[in-house]
Structure formats: structure tokens, C-alpha cells
Amino acid sequence: MAAHKAAQRYLSTRGGSHDKFSFEDVVLKGLASDGGLFIPEDIPQLPESWTSTLSNLLFKDLAFRIFSLYISPDEIPSRDLENIVERSYSSFRSADITPLVTLDAENDLHLLELFHGPTFAFKDVALQFLGNLFEYFLTRRNEKQQSQNKEHLTVIGATSGDTGSAAIYGLRGKKDVSVFMMHPKGKISPIQEAQMTTVTDANVHNLAVDGTFDDCQDFVKALFQDADINQTHKLAAVNSINWARILAQITYYFHAYALLLRSGRFAPGRKVRFVVPTGNFGDILAGYFAKCMGLPIDRLVIATNENDILHRFWQTGRYEKNASQPHETHIAHTGVRETLSPAMDILVSSNFERLLWFLAFEDYGRGSVQEKQRHAGSSVKNWLSQLKSSDGFGVEPAIHEAAKRDFGSERVSDQETLDAISEIYHAKTPAAKMSAQSITKGTVANGGYILDPHSAIGVAAARRSMRDAPPPETHHIALATAHPAKFSAAVEKALEKDPEFQFHDLLPDEFQGLQELPRRVSSVQKSEGLAGLRSLIRSRVPSSGA
């Protein structure tokens, strides 16, 4: 990898500086062998003139420029990368891919609509790209191989709702790829479940686990560290533990800023805050990378639901599975709490360790780059060991203060979520007029804009953020992560007193009749453990050429 720049070489969050990996390695491996997550050795900086050179680019062209900073042309030649990007976003319903609409013109509050992809969720932006990367690398590896020697990729994933359908739609029918997607049985929305389980392609295997999303995620991590299955199967990850997921999402932060500049409502020099509904920390982590690359973000605001482990960390400097001490922002509780925003019902945010690595790296102010890398890897490994043994850990005050420089946090309850959906709908916002022209049906009714519950959490948190960063000096962009039809129960609950509202009439055409289609899904008992899951995978895919 001598020709690779530092940002095109990767290391593990728990492995220090000893081993370096190529982009192809990290895409196909997903998770490092030591249990850590892959990160670039360096974060590239865009030139100060980027607003004049890049802000007028189309989404696809901007994505190509950003991806090229992290992918060596020795691995994916520029023309091939351009083709991958083109194919990844050709099925999106909006010409802007991720359009920006204004919710509140007076208070400079905007919404970044990320649900115009095939499965109506933000994860399409990354998983369409990742699916095409898998296919590209496998095709290249297998093109001169005899059939018995061809590599077969066994993709393993866990979903709290949207990752599953987005991954399945990105991988269905792909050559030399099988996908096993676990979801917590009965704990995702009916539309989400139907989107996954009605895909009957032979290479797609839906697994309903009698547990929580965290149980599913633990199964994924255990499989990647299981020497037995790795001897016979070549495993790959689609969850946001896969670096390519984070990379793809960086683009829409730059694109949102560019769209804001083009709107004429925002001038360089003013501040912008991004407010992100957050569960596994991948979406907002992409914003952190964008900020480090030079995007002038004033602050990234973490918006959690009542599963508030991240909010509590930003308040206290302690990352604990269980809220042991009640205070003004939360009540004491244990375990995962079921909420109206199920995609965020997560106890442990996997991507958080990536941020911790960079914070520890920056905090170690002495020595060489290699020494700082070793320090960061050792710190993360120690913290994660404490999390496993004691259900929590605390960081040094300097680390906590560094985290608070770039991030803020807000916790939003179910009732506040319902209130936000109702208030935005009845406010008849400018977004309703803008989105009424959209070819994605179902976000506007009777002149009102409809938020899904996760997006509503982002909007509620953005309104609070305005108190210390008011307009016109600061604009807020909340991320709309899913189409409201995917969570119709919460929307109908919020608007049940409005006699004119009939959500069923606003379902996108793609959702009509979805519940009646044949399904293919298998049940997995948590009590059967890793051995049971390993046997199931082998019964479906005997060998992957590992």
C-alpha cells in the first residue's frame, strides 16, 4: 500500500498502529479480528476554496470527490468508482438525492430529507453503495477463478428496522453473496418487517430473534470473532460497523450545506448546526468526519429517545448501560426501553468507539503519530473491556470536554415526539409546499408536513438547540431519517384528533399491498446461542470459500 495516502489506509480502533488495511480489506472484513472497528489512519482536509469548487456539484459528483479521498485509485480506478456511484444513486426518487426543505423560515430551521431511496430510509444512501462495492470486489476476485474456487460472501447483519430492508434491497440477487439479517421479533414496525420478509430471493435469509436489537448485534459481533465459522465462511458486515457505511453518509452533510448556500437564505460566515436522531451513532459520526474535513459545522446535536446512553455520557462523562441515578433529564431504568422510535431503541451504540479513538488520539499530546495511535487503541480497548465487565466506564475530564466541543445532546420523550409531529403538521410549514411537489408520496396531507417519529425527535431537539444558538446567526438542519409511512402507528397516534387526517390514503405506491405478499423468515432462539446460529448459517450456505 505504498501508494496509498494516510486517509486511504485503515487501522483498528483497538489495535494501535501495528496493522494497516486497504479499503477493500475493511469493506469485505467489516469488523477487525480484535473486535475493533476500522478507521482511516488520517482524516483528509478539503481546501479552503471548497465552497466555490464543490458547492455547485450534483450529489453524485460530490460523493465521487469525497470517496476518492478515502479510496486509492490503485484499488478502484476513478472511472470504476464513478460507475459505482452512478449505479448506487440511480434509483433515488429525488434529483437532489437528499433534498433540503425549510420547516420554519422565521427560525431558520431546515430538514434534510434522507428517505428518497428504494426503502424510504436514510440507510439507502450507504447500503446501495455498499452493495455495489461488494459486487465489484467479488466480481474482480472471481473473474478468473473456476467455480469451485470462487469466493462467496456471507453478509451478516442486525437491524432495529431500517438497516435490514436497505441492506436486503442493496444485496438481493447479487452474485456470490448471501445475506443473513437478524431483527428483534415483534419489535420493529409492520412496514419494516414486511419490507424485509417479503423479499424471497434465494440469497436473502431473514432471522427473527426472540430478544432485543442489542442481542442481534451481539450475535453479529460474536460471529465475526468465532474462529469456527470463519474457517469455512467469508463473513462481511452491513451494519454501520462497516466503514463504507460511514463514508457514504459524509456526502450528505456537505451536500446539505451546499444546498443551503444555493438557497440564498444563508451566507458563508453564519453558523450551522446539524441535529441527528441517534441510535448506533453512525449517522452523526459521518457528520463528525465532515466537520474534521473542513465543513464549517458549529455543533453536532445528538438527539436520543428515552434510551439515552449517549445523552447521559455527554452530561456526565460516564457511558453506562443502565441509568443508575435519576436526574432532571432522565429517570433511573435498566435495559432497553421500547419507544415510538424503535430504530433508536439501542442500549450500546457501536460506532461510539470510533469517536472515542479520535478523542483519545487528540488528547495524547506528546510523542509520534505511532505512539498516539497506540495510546488511542489501548484506551479504547480498556474502556470497552470495562463496558463488558462492568456495564459502563468513565473517561478523563479532558476527553469529556473534547467531546462537548463538537457535540451537544438532547433527550426527547415519546410524548415530546408526538407533540413535535402534531405541531409541525398543524404549522403548515414551507416544507409542506416544497414536498407537495415531490414524487415521494406521503409526507404532506391537508397542507401539513408529516414527520416520522425519529425525524420528530431531531426537530424537537433542534428547537431546544435554538435557545443557545438563535437565528439569524445560526441555521439548524435536522435530519429526516425515514418516511412517515414506515411508522404509521406513531403518526396516527400523534394526529388521532384531526378528523381530516387519513394516513392510509397517503401510503406510497410501493407500500400498497405489501402486507399481503408471501413471506420468508426463520425464528432464532436466543437460548440456542452462537452454536445454533452457526448451524443455521451452514445449513443455508454450506461453505463460502473462506
C-alpha positions in Angstrom: 0.0 0.0 0.0 3.0 2.3 -0.6 1.0 4.5 -3.0 -1.9 4.9 -0.6 -2.2 8.1 1.3 -2.8 8.0 5.0 -6.5 8.5 4.7 -6.6 5.5 2.3 -5.0 3.2 4.9 -7.1 1.8 7.8 -6.4 0.5 11.3 -8.5 -1.0 14.1 -9.8 1.2 17.0 -8.4 -1.4 19.4 -5.2 -2.4 17.5 -3.0 0.6 17.7 -0.7 1.2 14.7 0.7 -2.3 14.1 -1.6 -3.4 11.2 -2.8 -1.4 8.2 -5.6 -2.4 5.9 -6.7 -1.4 2.4 -10.2 -0.1 1.7 -11.1 -3.4 0.1 -9.9 -5.2 3.2 -12.1 -3.1 5.5 -15.2 -3.4 3.2 -15.0 -7.1 3.0 -13.9 -7.8 6.6 -16.4 -5.3 8.2 -15.0 -5.9 11.7 -11.4 -6.2 12.8 -10.2 -9.5 14.1 -9.5 -7.9 17.5 -13.2 -6.8 17.8 -12.4 -3.2 16.9 -13.8 -1.1 14.1 -11.9 0.2 11.1 -11.0 3.9 10.9 -8.8 5.8 8.4 -5.3 6.5 9.6 -5.9 10.2 8.9 -8.8 12.4 8.1 -8.2 14.3 4.9 -8.7 18.1 4.7 -10.6 19.8 1.9 -9.0 23.0 0.6 -10.5 26.3 2.0 -11.8 27.1 -1.5 -14.0 24.0 -1.5 -17.2 26.1 -1.2 -16.5 27.7 -4.6 -15.2 24.5 -6.3 -17.5 21.8 -4.8 -20.7 23.5 -3.6 -22.3 23.6 -7.1 -21.7 19.9 -7.8 -24.5 17.4 -8.0 -24.8 14.9 -5.2 -23.2 12.1 -7.3 -20.2 14.2 -8.3 -19.7 15.4 -4.7 -19.9 11.8 -3.5 -17.2 10.8 -6.0 -14.9 13.6 -4.9 -15.3 12.7 -1.2 -15.0 8.9 -1.7 -11.8 9.5 -3.8 -10.1 11.0 -0.7 -10.5 7.7 1.2 -10.2 5.2 -1.7 -6.9 4.8 -3.6 -7.3 4.7 -7.4 -4.9 1.7 -7.2 -7.8 -0.2 -5.6 -10.8 1.3 -7.5 -9.8 3.2 -10.7 -11.6 6.6 -11.0 -13.8 5.5 -13.8 -14.9 2.4 -12.0 -15.7 4.5 -8.8 -17.7 6.9 -10.9 -19.7 4.0 -12.3 -20.3 2.6 -8.8 -21.6 6.0 -7.5 -23.8 6.4 -10.6 -25.4 3.0 -10.1 -25.8 3.5 -6.3 -28.0 6.6 -6.6 -29.8 6.0 -9.9 -32.8 4.5 -8.1 -33.4 7.5 -5.8 -36.7 9.4 -6.5 -35.4 12.9 -5.9 -33.0 14.6 -8.4 -31.1 16.0 -5.4 -30.9 12.5 -3.8 -31.1 14.1 -0.3 -33.1 17.3 -0.8 -33.3 20.1 1.8 -36.7 21.7 2.8 -37.4 24.5 5.2 -39.6 23.8 8.2 -39.6 27.2 9.9 -38.4 30.1 7.8 -38.6 32.6 10.7 -36.3 30.5 12.8 -34.1 29.1 10.1 -34.9 25.5 10.7 -34.5 23.1 7.8 -35.0 19.4 7.2 -32.7 17.2 5.2 -34.9 14.5 3.6 -32.9 11.3 3.5 -35.8 8.9 2.6 -35.9 9.1 -1.2 -34.1 5.8 -1.8 -35.6 2.4 -2.5 -36.6 1.5 1.0 -37.6 5.0 2.2 -34.9 5.4 4.8 -31.6 7.2 5.2 -29.7 3.9 5.2 -30.3 3.5 1.5 -27.7 6.2 0.9 -25.0 4.0 2.3 -26.3 0.5 1.6 -26.9 0.9 -2.1 -23.2 2.0 -2.3 -22.0 -0.9 -0.1 -23.9 -3.5 -2.1 -22.3 -2.3 -5.3 -18.9 -2.4 -3.6 -19.4 -6.0 -2.5 -20.3 -6.9 -6.1 -17.4 -5.0 -7.6 -14.7 -6.6 -5.4 -16.2 -10.1 -5.7 -16.5 -9.9 -9.4 -12.9 -8.8 -9.7 -11.7 -11.6 -7.4 -13.7 -14.3 -9.1 -13.5 -13.4 -12.8 -10.6 -15.8 -13.5 -11.5 -18.5 -10.9 -13.0 -21.9 -11.5 -16.5 -22.2 -10.0 -15.2 -24.4 -7.1 -12.6 -21.8 -6.2 -14.9 -18.7 -6.3 -15.3 -16.7 -3.2 -18.7 -16.4 -1.7 -19.5 -13.6 0.7 -21.8 -14.3 3.7 -23.1 -11.0 4.8 -24.2 -10.8 8.4 -26.4 -8.0 9.8 -28.6 -6.9 12.7 -31.4 -4.4 12.3 -33.6 -2.4 14.6 -35.7 -1.7 11.4 -34.3 0.2 8.5 -30.8 -1.4 8.1 -32.5 -4.7 7.3 -34.6 -3.7 4.3 -32.0 -1.3 3.0 -29.3 -4.0 3.1 -31.6 -6.6 1.6 -32.6 -4.3 -1.3 -29.0 -3.5 -1.9 -27.9 -7.2 -2.0 -30.9 -9.1 -3.3 -30.0 -11.2 -6.3 -26.3 -10.2 -6.1 -23.9 -12.8 -7.5 -21.8 -14.7 -5.0 -23.4 -13.0 -2.0 -25.8 -14.4 0.7 -27.2 -12.1 3.4 -28.5 -13.1 6.8 -30.4 -10.3 8.6 -31.4 -10.6 12.2 -34.2 -8.5 13.7 -35.8 -8.5 17.2 -39.0 -10.4 16.8 -42.1 -8.2 17.3 -40.0 -5.1 17.9 -39.9 -3.4 14.5 -42.8 -1.7 12.7 -45.1 -3.8 10.5 -44.0 -2.0 7.3 -40.3 -2.6 8.2 -40.9 -6.2 8.8 -42.9 -6.6 5.6 -40.2 -4.8 3.5 -37.7 -7.4 4.7 -39.6 -10.6 4.9 -41.4 -10.3 1.6 -38.1 -10.4 -0.3 -37.9 -14.0 -1.3 -34.7 -14.0 -3.4 -32.8 -17.2 -2.7 -29.7 -15.3 -1.3 -31.7 -13.5 1.3 -32.3 -15.0 4.8 -34.4 -13.2 7.4 -34.0 -14.2 11.0 -36.4 -13.2 13.8 -34.6 -13.3 17.2 -36.5 -13.6 20.4 -34.7 -10.7 22.0 -33.6 -7.1 21.5 -31.6 -5.3 18.8 -28.6 -5.4 21.2 -29.0 -9.2 21.3 -28.9 -9.3 17.5 -25.9 -7.0 17.4 -24.1 -9.2 19.9 -24.7 -12.2 17.7 -23.1 -10.3 14.8 -20.0 -9.4 16.8 -19.7 -13.0 18.1 -19.9 -14.5 14.6 -17.0 -12.2 13.4 -14.8 -13.3 16.3 -15.8 -17.0 16.0 -12.8 -19.0 14.6 -15.1 -21.9 13.7 -17.4 -20.2 11.3 -14.6 -18.1 9.9 -12.7 -21.2 8.8 -15.5 -22.1 6.4 -17.3 -18.9 5.6 -16.1 -15.5 4.4 -18.1 -13.1 6.6 -18.9 -9.4 5.8 -20.8 -6.8 7.7 -23.5 -4.4 6.5 -24.2 -2.7 9.8 -22.7 0.7 10.4 -19.7 -1.0 11.9 -18.7 -1.3 8.2 -16.6 1.8 7.4 -18.1 2.2 3.9 -21.5 3.0 5.6 -19.9 6.0 7.4 -18.0 7.1 4.3 -21.2 7.2 2.2 -23.0 9.3 4.7 -20.4 12.0 4.9 -21.6 13.3 1.5 -25.0 14.5 2.5 -23.6 16.8 5.2 -21.6 18.6 2.5 -24.5 18.5 0.1 -26.9 19.9 2.7 -24.5 22.8 3.3 -24.2 23.4 -0.4 -28.0 23.4 -0.9 -28.3 25.9 2.0 -25.8 28.2 0.2 -27.7 27.9 -3.1 -31.0 28.7 -1.4 -29.9 32.3 -0.9 -31.1 32.2 2.7 -27.6 31.5 4.1 -24.3 33.3 3.6 -20.8 31.9 4.4 -19.8 33.1 7.9 -23.1 32.2 9.5 -23.2 29.2 11.7 -25.0 25.9 11.0 -25.8 23.1 13.4 -26.8 19.6 12.4 -29.3 17.8 14.6 -29.3 14.0 14.2 -31.7 11.3 15.6 -29.2 8.9 17.0 -29.1 5.3 18.0 -26.0 3.4 16.9 -24.0 6.7 16.4 -23.1 6.0 12.7 -25.1 8.8 11.1 -23.8 11.6 13.4 -20.3 10.2 13.2 -20.3 10.9 9.5 -21.1 14.5 10.4 -18.0 14.5 12.7 -15.8 13.3 9.8 -17.3 16.1 7.6 -16.5 18.6 10.3 -13.0 17.4 10.7 -12.6 17.6 6.9 -13.4 21.3 6.9 -17.2 21.6 6.8 -17.9 24.6 9.0 -20.3 22.9 11.4 -20.8 24.9 14.6 -22.0 21.8 16.5 -23.5 18.4 16.0 -26.5 17.8 18.2 -27.2 14.2 19.3 -31.0 13.6 19.6 -31.9 10.5 21.6 -35.1 9.0 22.7 -35.6 7.5 26.2 -32.8 5.1 25.5 -30.4 7.9 26.4 -27.0 6.3 27.0 -25.3 8.9 24.7 -27.1 11.8 26.2 -26.1 10.7 29.7 -22.4 10.4 28.5 -22.5 14.0 27.3 -24.0 15.1 30.6 -21.7 13.1 33.0 -18.7 11.7 31.1 -19.8 8.2 32.0 -21.0 5.7 29.5 -23.3 3.3 31.3 -25.8 0.7 30.1 -28.1 1.4 33.0 -29.2 4.9 34.3 -28.5 4.3 37.9 -29.1 7.8 39.2 -32.2 9.8 38.2 -31.7 13.4 37.4 -33.6 16.2 35.7 -33.2 14.7 32.2 -34.0 11.1 32.8 -35.3 8.6 35.3 -33.4 5.6 36.5 -34.1 2.5 34.4 -32.4 -0.7 33.2 -32.3 -2.4 29.8 -33.8 -1.2 26.5 -37.0 0.7 26.7 -39.5 0.2 23.9 -40.5 3.6 22.4 -42.3 5.1 19.5 -39.0 5.4 17.7 -37.9 1.7 17.6 -34.9 2.2 15.3 -33.3 4.1 18.1 -34.1 1.6 20.8 -30.5 0.6 21.3 -28.6 0.2 24.5 -25.0 0.2 23.2 -24.0 2.5 20.3 -21.4 0.5 18.4 -19.9 3.4 16.4 -19.2 5.4 19.6 -15.8 3.7 19.9 -14.7 5.3 16.7 -15.2 8.8 18.2 -13.5 7.7 21.4 -10.4 6.6 19.4 -10.1 10.1 17.8 -10.7 11.9 21.1 -8.0 9.8 22.8 -5.6 10.3 19.9 -6.0 14.1 20.1 -5.8 14.0 23.9 -2.4 12.3 23.8 -0.4 15.4 23.1 3.1 14.0 23.0 5.2 11.5 21.1 5.0 10.3 17.5 1.9 9.5 15.5 2.5 5.9 16.1 2.7 6.4 19.8 -0.5 8.4 19.8 -2.2 5.6 17.8 -1.1 3.0 20.3 -2.4 5.2 23.2 -5.7 5.6 21.5 -6.1 1.9 20.7 -5.1 1.0 24.2 -7.6 3.5 25.7 -10.5 2.2 23.6 -9.7 -1.4 24.4 -9.6 -0.6 28.1 -12.9 1.3 28.0 -14.7 -1.4 26.0 -13.4 -4.1 28.4 -14.9 -2.1 31.3 -18.2 -1.9 29.4 -18.2 -5.7 29.0 -17.2 -6.5 32.6 -19.0 -3.7 34.5 -21.7 -2.4 32.1 -20.0 1.0 31.9 -16.9 3.2 32.1 -15.9 6.8 32.6 -13.5 8.9 30.6 -11.0 11.5 31.8 -12.3 15.1 32.1 -10.2 16.2 29.1 -11.8 13.6 26.9 -15.2 14.6 28.1 -14.5 18.3 27.4 -13.2 17.5 24.0 -16.4 15.6 23.2 -18.5 18.6 24.3 -16.6 20.9 22.0 -18.0 19.3 18.8 -21.3 17.8 20.2 -24.3 18.7 22.2 -27.1 16.3 23.2 -30.8 16.3 23.8 -33.2 13.6 25.1 -36.7 13.5 23.7 -39.6 11.6 25.3 -42.4 9.8 23.5 -44.8 12.5 24.4 -42.5 15.2 23.1 -42.1 13.1 19.9 -45.9 13.1 19.4 -46.1 16.8 20.2 -43.5 17.6 17.5 -45.3 15.5 14.9 -48.6 17.3 15.7 -47.1 20.8 15.9 -45.2 20.6 12.6 -48.3 19.1 10.8 -50.5 21.9 12.0 -48.0 24.7 11.4 -48.5 24.4 7.6 -44.7 24.9 7.1 -42.9 25.9 3.9 -41.7 22.3 3.7 -45.3 21.2 3.0 -45.4 23.3 -0.2 -41.9 22.2 -1.2 -42.6 18.5 -0.5 -46.0 18.6 -2.1 -44.1 18.7 -5.4 -42.0 15.6 -4.5 -42.5 12.3 -6.3 -42.2 10.6 -2.9 -45.8 10.4 -1.8 -47.0 10.6 1.8 -45.1 13.4 3.5 -47.9 16.0 3.0 -51.6 16.0 3.9 -54.1 18.8 4.0 -51.3 21.4 3.7 -49.3 19.9 6.6 -45.9 18.3 6.7 -45.7 14.8 8.3 -42.7 13.7 10.3 -41.9 10.2 11.2 -41.2 9.7 15.0 -37.4 9.6 14.6 -37.3 12.7 12.5 -39.6 14.4 15.0 -37.0 13.7 17.7 -34.5 15.6 15.6 -36.8 18.5 15.1 -37.7 18.7 18.8 -34.0 18.6 19.7 -33.3 21.3 17.1 -35.9 23.6 18.7 -34.1 23.3 22.0 -30.8 24.0 20.4 -32.1 27.3 19.1 -32.2 28.6 22.7 -28.5 29.0 22.9 -27.9 29.4 19.1 -30.7 31.5 17.8 -31.4 32.8 14.3 -30.4 34.6 12.2 -26.8 33.9 13.2 -27.3 30.1 13.3 -29.3 27.8 11.0 -30.3 24.4 12.1 -30.6 21.3 9.9 -32.4 18.4 11.3 -32.0 15.0 9.6 -35.2 13.3 8.4 -34.2 9.6 8.6 -37.3 7.8 7.4 -40.6 8.2 5.5 -43.5 8.6 8.0 -45.4 5.6 6.4 -42.8 3.3 7.9 -44.1 4.3 11.4 -47.7 4.9 10.7 -48.8 3.9 14.2 -46.9 6.7 15.9 -48.0 9.2 13.3 -51.7 8.2 13.6 -51.4 8.4 17.4 -50.0 12.0 17.1 -52.7 13.1 14.7 -55.7 11.0 16.0 -57.7 14.1 17.0 -57.5 15.6 13.5 -60.7 14.4 11.7 -59.3 15.2 8.2 -56.2 13.0 8.6 -56.3 9.5 7.0 -52.8 8.2 6.7 -53.7 5.1 4.7 -54.6 7.2 1.8 -51.1 8.7 1.7 -49.1 5.4 1.6 -46.6 5.4 -1.2 -47.5 3.1 -4.1 -44.6 0.8 -3.1 -46.3 0.1 0.3 -49.7 -0.7 -1.1 -50.5 -4.4 -0.7 -47.1 -5.1 0.9 -48.6 -6.8 4.0 -50.4 -9.3 1.8 -47.3 -10.6 0.0 -45.8 -14.1 0.8 -43.0 -14.0 3.4 -39.9 -16.0 4.2 -38.5 -15.7 7.7 -37.0 -18.1 10.2 -37.1 -17.9 14.0 -33.9 -17.9 16.1 -34.0 -18.7 19.8 -31.5 -16.7 21.8 -31.1 -19.6 24.1 -29.6 -21.7 21.3 -26.6 -19.3 21.3 -23.8 -18.9 18.8 -23.7 -22.7 18.1 -27.4 -22.7 16.9 -26.9 -19.6 14.7 -23.7 -21.1 13.3 -25.5 -24.3 12.4 -28.4 -22.4 10.7 -26.0 -20.4 8.5 -24.1 -23.6 7.5 -27.4 -25.3 6.6 -28.2 -22.5 4.2 -24.7 -21.8 2.9 -22.5 -24.9 3.4 -19.2 -23.1 2.5 -18.2 -19.6 1.4 -14.7 -20.4 0.2 -13.1 -18.8 3.2 
